[in-house]
Amino acid sequence: MAEAGKRVVSCPTCAQPVAWGPQSPFRPFCCARCKLIDLGQWATEQYRVPDEAVQDGAEPDERSGA
């Protein structure tokens, strides 16, 4: 269990607990492997940042009236 005042987060890839501090060089990931898995998911577009133009079906110029 974590000491009082120490922050522990879950690895975004595998959900293992990770102490938040200099002893965890890959934070918020638990290891280099989980960090690379996450990078690979971004690179293959499995993760995406939503675009308002795509969601409402309008082109950016149509929404702004330009």
MODELLER restraints for C-alpha pairs under 7 A, 6 or more apart:
rsr = mdl.restraints
at = mdl.atoms
rsr.add(forms.Gaussian(group=physical.xy_distance, feature=features.Distance(at['CA:2:A'], at['CA:8:A']), mean=6.99, stdev=0.5))
rsr.add(forms.Gaussian(group=physical.xy_distance, feature=features.Distance(at['CA:7:A'], at['CA:19:A']), mean=6.05, stdev=0.5))
rsr.add(forms.Gaussian(group=physical.xy_distance, feature=features.Distance(at['CA:7:A'], at['CA:20:A']), mean=5.44, stdev=0.5))
rsr.add(forms.Gaussian(group=physical.xy_distance, feature=features.Distance(at['CA:8:A'], at['CA:17:A']), mean=6.19, stdev=0.5))
rsr.add(forms.Gaussian(group=physical.xy_distance, feature=features.Distance(at['CA:8:A'], at['CA:18:A']), mean=5.40, stdev=0.5))
rsr.add(forms.Gaussian(group=physical.xy_distance, feature=features.Distance(at['CA:8:A'], at['CA:19:A']), mean=4.46, stdev=0.5))
rsr.add(forms.Gaussian(group=physical.xy_distance, feature=features.Distance(at['CA:8:A'], at['CA:20:A']), mean=5.62, stdev=0.5))
rsr.add(forms.Gaussian(group=physical.xy_distance, feature=features.Distance(at['CA:9:A'], at['CA:17:A']), mean=5.62, stdev=0.5))
rsr.add(forms.Gaussian(group=physical.xy_distance, feature=features.Distance(at['CA:9:A'], at['CA:18:A']), mean=5.24, stdev=0.5))
rsr.add(forms.Gaussian(group=physical.xy_distance, feature=features.Distance(at['CA:9:A'], at['CA:19:A']), mean=6.47, stdev=0.5))
rsr.add(forms.Gaussian(group=physical.xy_distance, feature=features.Distance(at['CA:9:A'], at['CA:20:A']), mean=6.76, stdev=0.5))
rsr.add(forms.Gaussian(group=physical.xy_distance, feature=features.Distance(at['CA:10:A'], at['CA:16:A']), mean=5.37, stdev=0.5))
rsr.add(forms.Gaussian(group=physical.xy_distance, feature=features.Distance(at['CA:10:A'], at['CA:17:A']), mean=4.59, stdev=0.5))
rsr.add(forms.Gaussian(group=physical.xy_distance, feature=features.Distance(at['CA:10:A'], at['CA:18:A']), mean=5.83, stdev=0.5))
rsr.add(forms.Gaussian(group=physical.xy_distance, feature=features.Distance(at['CA:11:A'], at['CA:17:A']), mean=6.24, stdev=0.5))
rsr.add(forms.Gaussian(group=physical.xy_distance, feature=features.Distance(at['CA:11:A'], at['CA:18:A']), mean=6.31, stdev=0.5))
rsr.add(forms.Gaussian(group=physical.xy_distance, feature=features.Distance(at['CA:11:A'], at['CA:28:A']), mean=5.78, stdev=0.5))
rsr.add(forms.Gaussian(group=physical.xy_distance, feature=features.Distance(at['CA:11:A'], at['CA:29:A']), mean=4.68, stdev=0.5))
rsr.add(forms.Gaussian(group=physical.xy_distance, feature=features.Distance(at['CA:11:A'], at['CA:30:A']), mean=5.66, stdev=0.5))
rsr.add(forms.Gaussian(group=physical.xy_distance, feature=features.Distance(at['CA:12:A'], at['CA:29:A']), mean=6.43, stdev=0.5))
rsr.add(forms.Gaussian(group=physical.xy_distance, feature=features.Distance(at['CA:13:A'], at['CA:34:A']), mean=5.73, stdev=0.5))
rsr.add(forms.Gaussian(group=physical.xy_distance, feature=features.Distance(at['CA:13:A'], at['CA:38:A']), mean=6.70, stdev=0.5))
rsr.add(forms.Gaussian(group=physical.xy_distance, feature=features.Distance(at['CA:16:A'], at['CA:30:A']), mean=6.84, stdev=0.5))
rsr.add(forms.Gaussian(group=physical.xy_distance, feature=features.Distance(at['CA:18:A'], at['CA:28:A']), mean=6.89, stdev=0.5))
rsr.add(forms.Gaussian(group=physical.xy_distance, feature=features.Distance(at['CA:18:A'], at['CA:30:A']), mean=5.71, stdev=0.5))
rsr.add(forms.Gaussian(group=physical.xy_distance, feature=features.Distance(at['CA:20:A'], at['CA:27:A']), mean=6.61, stdev=0.5))
rsr.add(forms.Gaussian(group=physical.xy_distance, feature=features.Distance(at['CA:26:A'], at['CA:32:A']), mean=6.30, stdev=0.5))
rsr.add(forms.Gaussian(group=physical.xy_distance, feature=features.Distance(at['CA:29:A'], at['CA:35:A']), mean=5.76, stdev=0.5))
rsr.add(forms.Gaussian(group=physical.xy_distance, feature=features.Distance(at['CA:41:A'], at['CA:47:A']), mean=6.12, stdev=0.5))
rsr.add(forms.Gaussian(group=physical.xy_distance, feature=features.Distance(at['CA:53:A'], at['CA:59:A']), mean=5.49, stdev=0.5))
rsr.add(forms.Gaussian(group=physical.xy_distance, feature=features.Distance(at['CA:53:A'], at['CA:60:A']), mean=5.86, stdev=0.5))
